[in-house]
Amino acid sequence: MFTSVNFFDVYLRQGLKTINIMAQKKAMSFFDRYLTVWVALGIIAGVALGYYAGDSMEALSELEIARVNIPIAILIWLMIYPMMLQIDFSSIKNVGKKPKGVIMTLIINWLIKPFSMAFFAWLFFSHIYQAWIDPSMAEEYIAGAIILGAAPCTAMVFVWSYLTDGDPNYTLVQVSVNDLIILVAFIPIVGLLLGITNISIPYNTLLASIIIFVVIPLVAGVITQHVMIRARGKEWFKNKFLPKLKPVSIVALLVTLVFLFAFQSNNILSNPLIILLAAIPLVIQTYFIFFLAWFVGKKIKLPFRVLAPATMIGASNFFELAVAVSITLFGLNSPAALVTVVGVLVEVPVMLSLVAFANRQQGKNIAE
């Protein structure tokens, strides 16, 4: 029998559920609602900054360690650090009990993504763009796209995972496994698709990226977590300290976007058509890989906190590695190098749109 007690119990549960949904929407509405505006303003500001402060921007762009730009590294570090504060080493061992997310990521990254990128690059540069691009140049554009597609993301995955409330422990494992596989699979896949046998990984770039974007923020996060919890308690750390860092990550992300476009403003303004042409297949590839992974992840019933970073890691790229390899193989001013740079430019705004999509889906799942 449906008694008044049952009625009020159901009513109360529904009320609490509604409040929870509204609270979550309120928490992310400011960033999500104006996402397109922030990205557009960041791109415009970056191009304008590069145009009017060209010499200064060029000097900043040349501040590198093993081809990893130092200003960008600092900004990415600021984005990653908040997520590293959430790492719980005691829970990492449990990731092995739920390997579906890792397995899906590996299949998408290494058995599908490089080949789909090669297909889209071949379709656009060799066929759709044949009226604008010489066939010999088209081959190099294709090569750059292939190199980009064969280098799955490392650092920025932590950022996308953090912005979608992904599981930090699972994300760390996914990134670590991909870093190990890059060492083994990158050369054979690029060699197979390009028909080049004398490829070498710039291990200094790879090692510098891992140390800067994984090891240092992870160690800093673990130390900070330990000190803060001992001083103020776990509840204060989780509910007071961590939420204050999210604006830091978002601001650093938008500043990164400004810097990336400022560094390449001359290329953008002097070659707008080729930048646009190169961007189209890269954007299509990104959305294709993301939604393929999203569909598969939903089918195998991955929880949202695993699904979101699992789809992001395949959609984004390890652009430091891709740029370094393309320059080594084809030269600094080659079409191949230009494509990898365009990959850098389109990645942040496109991935932010996917972050917004994922967060909206999370809201729908909660509402259900």
C-alpha positions, -999 to 999 in steps of 0.1 A, spaced: 0 0 0 12 35 -9 10 53 25 16 90 33 50 80 46 60 64 13 46 94 -5 67 119 15 98 96 12 95 95 -26 88 133 -26 118 140 -5 141 118 -26 130 135 -58 134 169 -42 170 161 -31 177 147 -66 165 179 -82 186 200 -59 216 179 -67 211 184 -104 206 221 -101 237 224 -79 258 205 -105 245 227 -133 251 258 -113 287 247 -105 296 244 -142 272 267 -159 294 298 -160 322 280 -178 300 258 -200 275 285 -209 301 309 -223 326 284 -235 324 295 -271 328 331 -261 360 324 -241 375 303 -269 367 329 -296 381 357 -275 412 337 -267 419 330 -304 413 366 -314 435 379 -285 462 354 -294 464 363 -330 463 401 -322 490 396 -295 513 378 -319 507 404 -346 514 435 -324 541 419 -301 557 396 -327 593 398 -315 584 393 -278 562 363 -287 589 348 -309 613 351 -280 589 333 -257 582 306 -283 619 299 -285 622 292 -247 624 254 -249 638 224 -231 640 194 -255 615 211 -278 590 215 -249 581 252 -247 587 265 -211 558 290 -209 533 265 -222 548 238 -199 542 260 -169 506 267 -179 499 230 -186 515 222 -152 491 246 -135 462 228 -153 475 193 -143 485 200 -107 449 202 -93 441 168 -107 473 153 -93 462 165 -58 433 139 -61 455 109 -68 450 81 -43 478 55 -46 459 30 -25 431 30 -51 453 27 -82 456 -11 -76 418 -14 -80 421 -1 -116 433 -35 -127 400 -50 -115 382 -29 -141 404 -29 -172 377 -22 -198 385 15 -200 422 9 -205 416 -18 -231 392 4 -250 416 33 -250 445 11 -263 424 -3 -291 412 32 -302 446 48 -299 467 22 -316 445 0 -338 421 27 -352 432 63 -347 464 63 -368 447 46 -397 416 68 -396 438 98 -395 457 85 -426 424 79 -444 410 114 -437 444 130 -446 446 110 -479 409 119 -487 413 156 -482 449 164 -492 451 140 -522 416 143 -535 393 170 -521 421 196 -521 438 186 -553 428 219 -570 447 239 -543 476 216 -532 503 202 -554 505 163 -552 541 164 -540 531 188 -512 500 168 -504 522 138 -495 540 159 -469 507 172 -455 495 136 -452 528 126 -435 523 153 -408 488 143 -401 499 106 -398 526 116 -373 501 136 -353 476 107 -353 501 82 -341 509 102 -310 481 99 -284 479 126 -258 498 126 -225 497 159 -206 464 175 -217 444 144 -208 448 153 -172 432 186 -180 403 173 -199 397 146 -172 398 172 -145 373 194 -163 349 165 -167 354 152 -131 372 121 -144 386 95 -121 422 108 -114 435 74 -105 422 58 -137 434 87 -158 469 84 -144 470 47 -153 457 53 -188 483 80 -195 511 59 -180 502 28 -201 501 50 -233 535 65 -225 549 30 -223 533 19 -255 545 50 -274 580 37 -269 572 4 -287 544 12 -312 550 48 -324 579 40 -348 564 8 -364 530 25 -370 545 57 -385 570 36 -405 542 14 -418 519 43 -428 547 65 -443 569 38 -457 599 53 -439 623 30 -420 648 55 -406 625 71 -380 638 79 -346 619 91 -315 633 122 -300 636 106 -266 647 138 -249 614 153 -259 595 123 -247 614 121 -214 612 158 -208 574 157 -213 569 128 -190 590 145 -162 574 179 -167 538 169 -172 535 137 -151 563 132 -126 568 167 -112 531 176 -108 524 141 -94 551 144 -67 540 180 -59 504 169 -57 511 140 -34 533 161 -11 507 189 -10 479 164 -3 498 149 26 507 182 42 472 198 38 453 168 51 476 165 81 472 202 88 435 208 81 418 174 76 405 155 47 371 171 46 385 206 44 410 195 17 383 179 -4 355 204 0 373 237 5 408 236 -9 403 216 -42 372 236 -55 393 268 -53 418 254 -78 394 248 -106 394 285 -117 432 283 -118 430 255 -143 405 272 -165 424 305 -165 457 286 -173 439 268 -201 426 300 -217 460 317 -214 475 286 -231 451 291 -259 461 327 -263 498 318 -263 494 290 -289 477 314 -313 501 342 -305 531 320 -313 516 311 -347 499 344 -356 523 350 -385 516 316 -401 479 321 -395 478 356 -411 501 348 -440 486 314 -448 450 315 -437 437 292 -465 462 264 -459 456 267 -421 419 263 -427 424 235 -452 447 216 -429 424 221 -399 393 205 -415 405 169 -416 421 172 -382 389 185 -366 368 157 -384 393 131 -371 391 144 -335 353 143 -334 352 109 -352 376 93 -327 358 109 -297 323 98 -307 335 63 -317 351 59 -283 320 74 -266 297 50 -284 318 20 -275 323 31 -239 285 35 -235 280 1 -250 304 -16 -226 289 4 -197 319 24 -186 311 47 -157 312 84 -166 343 92 -146 362 66 -166 344 71 -200 351 108 -202 389 107 -199 390 74 -219 374 92 -249 396 123 -245 429 105 -245 423 92 -280 408 124 -294 437 146 -284 474 143 -294 509 144 -280 517 175 -300 552 181 -286 563 146 -299 545 150 -332 560 185 -340 595 173 -330 593 142 -352 579 160 -382 606 187 -380 633 160 -377 620 141 -407 609 169 -430 623 202 -418 612 232 -398 593 249 -427 579 218 -442 541 211 -449 544 181 -425 556 204 -396 528 229 -405 501 203 -401 513 193 -367 513 229 -357 478 233 -370 469 203 -348 481 222 -318 460 252 -327 427 233 -333 431 209 -303 423 232 -274 391 247 -288 379 214 -302 386 195 -270 369 222 -250 338 216 -270 340 179 -263 345 187 -225 313 207 -227 295 178 -245 306 153 -219 295 175 -190 261 179 -206 258 142 -209 267 137 -173 239 161 -164 214 141 -185 226 109 -168 220 124 -134 186 137 -144 176 102 -154 
